[in-house]
Every structure is written in C-alpha cells, then in structure tokens.
Amino acid sequence: MIGAFTDFADQGLLIPLEIAVFFVLLALGRPRDARAWGVAMAAGSLLILLLKLWFERCGVPQHRIIYSPSGHSMAGTMVYGGLLALFCGSDVVFACGVVLLAIAFATSRIALGVHTVPEVTLGGFIGLCVAVALRRALAREQAESRAALFTTLAVFGVLALALHGYRLGVERRIQAFAHAELGRLFCQGPGPGRHF
C-alpha cells in the first residue's frame, strides 16, 4: 500500500504528467501559466539533481544524516502541489494541501526505509518552495479554469492507469554517475564511503 502511494511520485509517471500539463495549459490559452509551470518543474528537478549528485559523490557516509535528498518527496510535493497552485482558488486550502502532500510523501519514503528524516525533509521543503513560487507566478485571474482542471484530471487519470508502478530507475543512474565521476574528483580513498 505504501509502495503504491509512493509510486505516484516516481519520475516514470511525473515526467509525462509535467509535460502533459504544460501542453494542456498552452492548448487552453494559458501561455503565461504554461511557462511558469515549465520553469518551476525544471528548476525543482534541476535543484534536486544537483543536490543528489553532490551528497552522493563519496558514497554512504558512516553516520548517515543526508546522503540522498528525497527525489520522491520533492517531486510528489512539487508536481501535485503545483496542480493545487494551478486549480485551487483558496490560498488556505492550497497551503494545507501542499504541506499534507509533503508530509505524506516524506512519511512513505521513511516507512519504506529508503530515506532518513533529514533527507525527506529537504526534499519535501524544496517541493513545497517550488509549489509556492509557482502559485505566486501564476496569472491569478485564470487560476480557476474548469476546462483546464477537467482536462488535466483526465490526462492524469490516463497517465496514472498507464504508468503507475513503472519506474525509470533515475536514482540508481544518478548515484552511479555521482560515485564514478564526482567521487573521483572530490573524494579521497577507493570506493563508496569515501569522504572529502
């Protein structure tokens, strides 16, 4: 059950959803919101990628506090919080929803034993900041478009049915690159567990 929930934040589902929302907004005559969405999604994804590369470069430290900031916590909070930013008229409901998303995805990653509390806190915080920044950048007079909402929900439903549970394995690739390339440059000693 927890694994099924956390799969809603996997890149195998979220990348197509991010792209689909961008094109839905364009098609419905909301180019400013489409640009804001695209920039927010790209900025959040780039930031978590850079943090993962940096923290993972020397392998798992002996006393793990932050080794791999949670991409699932960040992405789930960012994308679904971003959808709330687009379609929720109430700032209070938006704020509560984004915080609940961050807590839910963070809790799922801890329950699965794949991240520490600081790792999910960092990931969730980044996702929350991106969602809030997106909310501020949106054209407020268009924030409650029913056509965009229903179209996006339909697209999400199709993508969720088709891609839920499909995993890209992005985390393993990031880790392997960080160890092989950045570890060689920034870490002392052989193999994982090296420290700068």
N, C-alpha and C positions, 0 to 999 in steps of 0.2 A: 504493500500500500504506500509506504513512504517512498520507495523507489519509483512507483508510478507517478507520484506527485512531483518528485524532483526531476523526472524526465521532461516535465513541461518547461524546464529551464535549460534543457540541453540545446547546444548550438544546432543540432540536426533539425530541430523544429523552429528555433528562434530566428536563425538567419533567413530562412524563406519567409517567415512572418514579417520580419523587419522590412524586407524588400517589398513584400506584398502591400503592407500598409503604406509605404512610400508611394507606390503606383496607384493605390486606391485614392489617396489624397490628391494626387495630380489629376487623376481622371475625374474627380468630383469638383475640380476647380478650386483647390486649396493649395496653390503652389508654395505660398509662404510657409504653411504648416508642413508641407512635404519636405521643404528644405530644412526646417527646424528639426523635424523628425530624423532626417538623414544625418544631419550634423551631430545631433545628440547620440544616436545609436553608434555612429562611427567613433565619436570621442570617447564614450564609455568603453567600447570594445578595445580601442587602442590603449587606453589607460590601464585596463586590467591586464592586457597582454604584456605591456612594458613592466608592470609590477611583478607579474609571474616570472618573466624572464630574469629579472633582477634577483628576486628572492630565491628562485630555484637554481641559480647558476652553480652553487657549490654543493648541491645535494642536501639531503635532510640533515639539519643540524642535530647535535646530540641532545640538546634541550629545545625541542621544537616549540616555538611560540607562533611565529609566522614563517611558514615555508612556502605555501602556495595560496595566495589570496583566492577566496572562493569565486570562481567564474560563474557558477550556477546561482549563487546568492546575488551577485551583481547583475547578471543578465536577466534573471527572473524578475527582480525588483525593477530594473531599468525598463524592460520591454512592457511588462504588464502595468507597471506604474506609469509608463509613457502612454499606454492606452487610456488609463484613467485620466491622465492630463489632457488627452485629446477629447474625451467624451463625457467627462463628469463636470457638471456645472457648479457644483458646490466645492469650495476650497476645503471645507472641513472634511467632507466625505473623501476627497482626493487625498488629503494629508493622512487621515486614518487608514485609508486603503493602502497607501504606499508603505506605511510603517508595518501594517499587518503582513503585506507581501514580503517585506524584508525579514521579518521575524519567522514567517512560515518557511521560506526557502532556507534560511540560516539553520533553523531547527532541524529540517530534513537532512541537511548535509552533516550536522553533528550526529544525528541519530544513526546515519549510515556509517559513521566512523571515518569519514574521508577528510574532514577538516577540523581544526581547533576553533575555539570560540573567537580568538582574535582574527583568524582567517575569514570566518563568515561575517564578523562584524565589519571588517574592512571592505569586503565585497558588497555587503548589503548597504553600507554607507555610501559607497561610490554609486551604486544603482539608485539609491534614494536621491543623491545630489543631482544625478543626470535627469531623473524624472522631474524634480523641482525646477531645474534650469529649463527643461523643455516646456513645462507649464508656463513659465514666465515669458518664453519666446513666442508662444502661440498667438495667433490672431483671435483675441477673446470674443469678438462678435460672431465668430464661426465655430466656437468651441462645442456647441451642442447640435451638430448636424445629424439628423436621424438617418439620412441616406448613407453618410459615411459610417455611422455606427453599425447599421444593419449589414452593410457591405463588408465591413471589417469583421464582424462576428461570423458572417457566412464564410469568409475566407479562412478565418481562424478554425472554424469547425472542420472544413475540408482538410486543411493542413494538419490539424491535430489527429484526425482519423487516419490520414495517410502516413504521417511521420512520427507520431508519438511512440517513444521507445527506440527510435532509430538514433544511434549515437555516432557522431563523427569521429570521436577519439582525439579531439583537438588537444585536450590536456596532455595526453602522452606525447604528442608531437612537440608541444611547447617545452615540456620537461626535457625531452631528448635533445632538442636544439640548445636549450639553456645549459645543460651539462656539457655537451660536446663543444660548443662554440664559445659561450661566455665563460664557462668554467675554466677552459684552457687559458683564457686571458686574465681572469680576475681571481682565481683560487689557487691556493698552494697545495701541493701534495697530489697523489694519484687518486682518482675515482671519487664516487659520491661521498658526501660527508666532509669534503674539503672546506676549509674556511679561509676567508680573506685575511 
